């Protein structure tokens, strides 16, 4: 059995690596063409070809994370179909490889792909993607969210704050900061406007060039507004650098633990967290889709192929992988719009393909 597993695992790993390399080369070419256009637009700011190549290389782990289930499906289908066409799998079956042993062997290999996908999505991709975004922002402009920037909310014992961050610079410094302070009854107490701010490790922001406007309490008899200017001000809060990055950068590029902490922060401040909850559960379930893909590929080993028909089945595998990728994105948008349960929204594509895989396995393998 070890020899059989070594044979199948070696063939599948080689095929998956080949498919992954092909897809990554294609994405690298498209990304490089787009970045070359950026080199022409931002040549005056020092954005050169070497920076474009570095940026494209840094977003490769993100593409690899997204492509892993598709590459696993196409590579495994190709190997299973080729073994069936050459009658090698028939020989393996007569040697004692029953369907359940074959399924168990593929699931063990699938667990390896699950761990690899999880490591890419939770450790390699977030760091590389954030580095790429900050590198590009150094030459092409700061990172921002539309015209209004990103909004965050902070609740404290004596009141609450609404924070607006306009831009994030490549060195991690925040720009165009506005902090609105409210009391526990919801009355506006003060407004702070700062040119820039840096997030410290002691749960505070160091604001620079601050204009502070204080409003009188609601119970005051005389209305008076005080305005002060400070070169620097320390503002204690619990808004970490990861939370600010979550509001400015794409949530799907965050680590699972950072997403969970940001969701807890949003919920504790009575803010909508549906979008981030869906992304959290997608990061939980997405690596498991590699298991679904190897199960979906197993029935191809029990088909009878004519000369040349293997190409059609591999093409069908490509279409199945693309449809899974599209369905995963579509369900995320629909679930966010329709306020579906986040875990169900993220799990539905995998559940649908699991049913299809087990149905195909039961019909083609067990009943025939």
GIBEL-V344102 format. One record per backbone hydrogen bond with DSSP energy under -0.5 kcal/mol. CO is the residue of the C=O (numbers start at 1). NH is the residue of the N-H. E is the energy in kcal/mol with one decimal. If there is no record, write none. Layout:
# GIBEL-V344102
co={CO/CO}
nh={NH/NH}
e={E/E}
This chain:
# GIBEL-V344102
co={1/2/3/4/5/6/7/8/9/10/11/12/13/14/15/16/17/18/19/20/21/22/23/24/25/26/27/28/29/30/31/32/33/34/35/36/37/38/40/42/42/43/46/48/49/50/51/52/53/54/55/57/59/60/61/62/63/64/67/68/69/70/71/72/73/74/75/76/77/78/79/80/81/82/83/83/84/87/88/89/90/91/92/93/96/98/99/100/101/102/103/104/105/106/107/108/109/110/111/112/113/114/115/116/117/118/119/119/120/123/124/125/126/127/128/129/130/131/132/133/134/135/136/136/137/143/144/145/150/152/154/156/159/160/161/162/163/164/165/166/167/168/169/173/174/175/175/176/177/178/179/179/180/181/181/182/183/187/189/190/191/192/193/194/195/196/197/198/198/200/203/204/205/205/206/207/208/208/209/210/210/211/212/213/214/217/222/226/228/230/231/233/233/234/235/238/240/241/242/243/244/245/250/251/255/256/257/258/259/260/261/262/263/264/265/266/267/273/274/275/276/277/278/279/280/281/282/283/285/285/286/287/288/288/289/290/291/292/293/294/295/297/298/299/300/303/306/308/308/309/310/311/312/313/314/315/316/317/318/319/320/321/322/323/324/325/326/327/328/329/330/331/332/333/334/335/335/341/342/343/344/345/347/348/349/350/351/352/353/354/355/356/357/358/359/360/361/361/362}
nh={5/6/7/8/9/10/11/12/13/14/15/16/17/18/19/20/21/22/23/24/25/26/27/28/29/30/31/32/33/34/35/36/37/38/39/40/41/42/43/45/47/46/48/52/53/54/55/56/57/58/59/60/63/64/65/66/67/68/71/72/73/74/75/76/77/78/79/80/81/82/83/84/85/86/88/89/87/91/92/93/94/95/97/96/98/102/103/104/105/106/107/108/109/110/111/112/113/114/115/116/117/118/119/120/121/122/123/124/125/127/128/129/130/131/132/133/134/135/136/137/138/139/139/140/141/168/146/149/165/163/161/159/156/182/154/180/152/178/150/145/175/143/172/169/197/166/167/166/194/164/181/192/162/189/190/160/186/183/215/181/213/179/211/177/176/208/174/200/206/203/237/200/207/235/198/233/195/196/195/212/230/193/228/191/226/220/224/214/212/210/209/207/235/236/205/240/244/245/246/247/248/249/253/254/259/260/261/262/263/264/265/266/267/268/269/271/270/277/278/279/280/281/282/283/284/285/286/287/288/289/289/290/291/292/293/294/295/296/297/298/299/300/301/302/303/305/309/311/312/313/314/315/316/317/318/319/320/321/322/323/324/325/326/327/328/329/330/331/332/333/334/335/336/337/338/339/340/345/346/347/348/349/351/352/353/354/355/356/357/358/359/360/361/362/363/364/365/366/367}
e={-2.6/-2.5/-2.1/-2.7/-3.2/-1.9/-2.0/-2.6/-2.8/-2.0/-2.3/-3.1/-2.3/-2.2/-2.6/-2.8/-2.5/-2.1/-2.5/-2.8/-2.3/-1.8/-2.6/-2.8/-2.1/-2.2/-2.8/-2.3/-2.3/-1.9/-2.3/-2.3/-1.2/-1.2/-2.1/-1.6/-1.7/-2.4/-0.6/-0.8/-1.7/-1.2/-0.8/-1.9/-2.6/-2.0/-2.6/-2.5/-2.2/-2.0/-1.2/-0.9/-1.6/-2.7/-2.3/-1.9/-2.1/-1.3/-3.0/-2.7/-2.3/-2.7/-2.6/-2.3/-2.6/-2.3/-2.0/-2.8/-2.8/-2.3/-2.5/-1.9/-2.4/-2.1/-1.2/-1.8/-0.9/-1.6/-2.0/-2.4/-2.2/-1.1/-2.0/-1.6/-1.4/-2.3/-2.6/-2.6/-2.4/-2.2/-2.2/-1.9/-1.8/-2.6/-1.9/-1.2/-1.5/-2.2/-2.3/-2.1/-2.6/-2.6/-2.4/-2.3/-2.6/-2.1/-1.9/-1.7/-3.3/-0.7/-2.4/-3.0/-2.1/-2.1/-2.2/-2.5/-2.4/-2.2/-2.3/-2.1/-1.2/-0.6/-1.1/-2.7/-1.3/-2.6/-0.6/-1.3/-2.9/-3.1/-3.4/-0.8/-3.0/-3.0/-2.6/-2.9/-2.8/-2.0/-2.8/-0.5/-2.4/-2.6/-1.7/-2.8/-2.1/-1.3/-1.7/-1.3/-2.4/-2.9/-0.6/-2.6/-2.3/-3.4/-1.3/-2.2/-1.7/-2.2/-3.2/-2.8/-2.9/-2.8/-2.9/-2.5/-1.9/-2.3/-3.0/-0.6/-2.7/-0.5/-1.8/-2.7/-0.9/-3.0/-1.3/-2.3/-1.4/-1.1/-0.9/-0.6/-2.8/-2.3/-2.5/-2.4/-1.9/-1.6/-0.6/-2.9/-2.8/-3.1/-2.4/-3.1/-0.6/-0.6/-2.3/-1.0/-1.8/-2.4/-2.0/-1.5/-1.5/-3.7/-1.4/-1.7/-2.3/-2.3/-2.3/-2.2/-2.3/-2.2/-1.9/-2.4/-2.6/-2.2/-1.1/-3.0/-1.4/-2.5/-2.3/-1.8/-2.1/-2.4/-2.2/-2.0/-1.3/-2.6/-2.7/-0.6/-0.5/-0.7/-1.4/-1.6/-1.2/-1.1/-2.1/-1.8/-1.8/-2.3/-1.5/-1.1/-0.7/-1.3/-2.2/-1.5/-0.9/-0.6/-1.7/-0.9/-0.5/-1.4/-2.3/-2.4/-2.1/-2.0/-2.1/-2.3/-2.3/-2.4/-2.4/-2.5/-2.0/-2.0/-2.6/-2.8/-2.3/-1.6/-2.9/-2.5/-1.1/-1.9/-2.7/-2.7/-1.5/-2.2/-3.0/-0.6/-1.9/-2.5/-2.1/-1.8/-2.0/-0.5/-2.5/-2.9/-2.3/-2.0/-2.3/-2.1/-2.4/-2.8/-2.5/-2.5/-2.5/-2.7/-2.4/-2.6/-1.7/-1.3/-1.3}
